[in-house]
């Protein structure tokens, strides 16, 4: 196949499209490769936009990874920016193209067509959204417009939507010294996390002076000298500029009009070789629907990593190479001021919504050995299957080492590993990097204990009902640790005295023990259980309890 | 089994022994648990010793994780420090114990015995080694003695042995402002790495003022006002103190005298349940021999992580729980000044020595997106099986993000993953943390290209012969990159001009292309190959070539 001169047309020249084009060239020097990019730039760093806004990336040019000229020189790609494909004639294998600068229309034939049009910002149909002071943050021109609007008079900016782009934009605006309001419809920030895991992000935003409005939906924008944002609740926010970061939707119109099958999510449907319902047309990146590797469900998952890999796979398949996409697992990470939050696989919300059976556990462990300076806690949540112990999902938040643990857990999900496998992982240990028992090992060991019945857990959300049912709550932390607060209604029985002291705890009522992070509670639980008590350990201890309280408070 | 009161005696109270003891208690409140520790401390942070020496860990007490009292209070453990087990009567199930403070002898019976005596520093039989100014760095008393000897007159210290402890000790001594010589018998530092991967560590040591002597064996120590170290080569080093960090050997004497089977490596032989040849006696940690998960060979691998996990497994097995140790893979990491070096699985030296067939590849990639500030290169080496592509080993060195990639690759080895799996890994990406194609993905993609014949590589070590055979060496870097040097005899043909320019390169002779890190060389290789040239890409490019040159220079 390599011998026949092929003509490959690629719609979209950023992540997936650019990857596909470069791979096609490596596979065939004779192929004619035409990349049609609607916007004025190809291969730009869209993930870097917020960081240029915030000033960390000083030079705008740093975001331009390639130009049409450099792609021609390096790969012999015929890249046409400001050229939009407006229709596909599948029977004739032709695309119609509009030159957006001149208005000129023309067509190109193709042997294979790769669709990589990406996704577009969701723009709700709200009054006032057409004000010139309302921006999105998807492309370099979007960023250029926003930055041009940031004159000295601009003092306050509102960001609508608390996903990755929203949070990164908020941080960037604070770096610029602006007052910022963050408006999010749901009761938490960063939807890929469960609400208790996202609670520290809300606190981090507040600490950094961001006005966070959760559970507030924008209803309309009133334009005057300033903008007035009206929430559905009636609440008002006065602001100078608005950045909409509600989310994105797949650019499916071209595919839809060409009669290609669109998935139930709105993404272009492809098989595991990136083929659409037309075997000469491939689609990759944010425009498509993917299968989740854990539950097999069709989802939209606009992420740069999968887009790049899919582009490479489409090129491989066109040239007859065995290459398949295995699905996505939603591994993602977000830096927010001093915190890093990351997740992989399914979260608890999704597991509950899909009716899948699962177990969960929390740990809070140092990113490295506690005796080596600079250690900080990582809070981890693990979701796994009750029978097999197979890992279904994981979330983590902390100052350091968060991305490492989520990467390790992402590979564990990819390999269909279980809690047993986590317990046995041999990770790189020296005091500056980890612990002899890494947090991931601890997750596995706690999971094993849960699976084998050694560790009987109660979860924060079940605490109230258990107390109402007569359970006694025992705080086993040492007395000097209690200054930061205790769970209301709990009694202090420090672990260091539990074994030696006469046990004054009643055996009549069930006991719920907790410590700071869960481990000492487990030790106390094993002691009390074997001494004839009915006892459960509060999973994740006081720290998890605090995260739940913070999440709940956000929801009020 | 839990119901019968068991008596468990544990020899050694640090990593593996302490883990076993705590786990036994969690499994059984009725068990009598006696921990006999020969030294004056239990459960101390032996991995932290060099960091206290260097002053990063300010408080000595930070290294004492537990005391006999705290272990009694928390776990009801009967811990006896300064108590040495001198013999085992297997028939009677008795151990004889010497109280090292009083000289008193007594015995204890056991139902199960767990041996966790650790390893001892290797002390060669050399004249002068008994000088009081010669130290080891294995226990807290070792460290105390060394630190007490560091009076103001001490200006120069020599460290013998460039393994983990040796390197960490060198850095600590430099932190204290001392002049340091590092003496290592082999031609490289940090034996778990291959020599070219270790070369940057040598440079880092030199940059930080360390006098590094490779390929030098200590022959004797001459004691006078100062110490004079005589090398076998005749070279002399004047010094004030010596720290011996040549390595450790398993403490097998007790087991040997008891007639337990000792493995060919000198480590106590155990099965995958940590059982010795006597089914009532278990052994864990640095004293035992383990199986390497990649090649199944019996090895000594004194690491804290495996020791801790083995202790837990021994306890589980005693109480009838299904728990097995799967072998070790030698994942390790070392911080040296500004560099981190880490490895997992087998290295090339070992693969060659064991006659295993393998492929290898090098990449040099940013720890995170190049357009986000602060990115630095990680050099990675991957070893994999020719047919299956299964990962056999990996090494990495760089300033940041090294431990993360090696952890990911360690899990890949554990899961028996191949280069295909690496290419498809979905790791957490945002510009501060990685790239849309993570270095691990790049390893996988390069491995796939090698497997499928797209990427034809030549290695640095074969370059001379190829050139002698008539190959032309082409440097495809841009002209502004050449200031740092080129491979002798190479011609410059920048990639940006290769495609447009008239090709002046002869088709008669085979071509070897290289760029800085390997990727652009690959692009050039694909272009030239498809234009009728015989061409190979120098794997890892100029950077790998430089690492080889540095390693070679060390060996001169």
Interface residues (C-beta under 8 A of the other chain):
Chain A: X15 X25 X26 X27 X28 X29 X30 X45 X47 X48 X51 X56 X57 X62 X63 X65 X70 X73 X74 X75 X76 X164 X168 X303 X304 X305 X306 X307 X308 X309 X312 X321 X325 X326 X328 X329 X330 X331 X332 X333 X334 X335 X340 X342 X344 X369 X371 X372 X373 X403 X404 X406 X407 X408 X410 X411 X412 X414 X415 X417 X421 X423 X424 X425 X426 X427 X428 X429 X430 X431 X432 X433 X434 X436 X437 X438 X441 X445 X452 X454 X495 X496 X497 X499 X500 X522 X523 X526 X527 X530 X531
Chain B: X15 X25 X26 X27 X28 X29 X30 X45 X47 X48 X51 X56 X57 X58 X62 X63 X65 X70 X73 X74 X75 X76 X164 X168 X303 X304 X305 X306 X307 X308 X309 X312 X321 X325 X326 X328 X329 X330 X331 X332 X333 X334 X335 X340 X342 X344 X369 X371 X372 X373 X403 X404 X406 X407 X408 X410 X411 X412 X414 X415 X417 X421 X423 X424 X425 X426 X427 X428 X429 X430 X431 X432 X433 X434 X436 X437 X438 X441 X445 X452 X454 X495 X496 X497 X499 X500 X522 X523 X526 X527 X530 X531
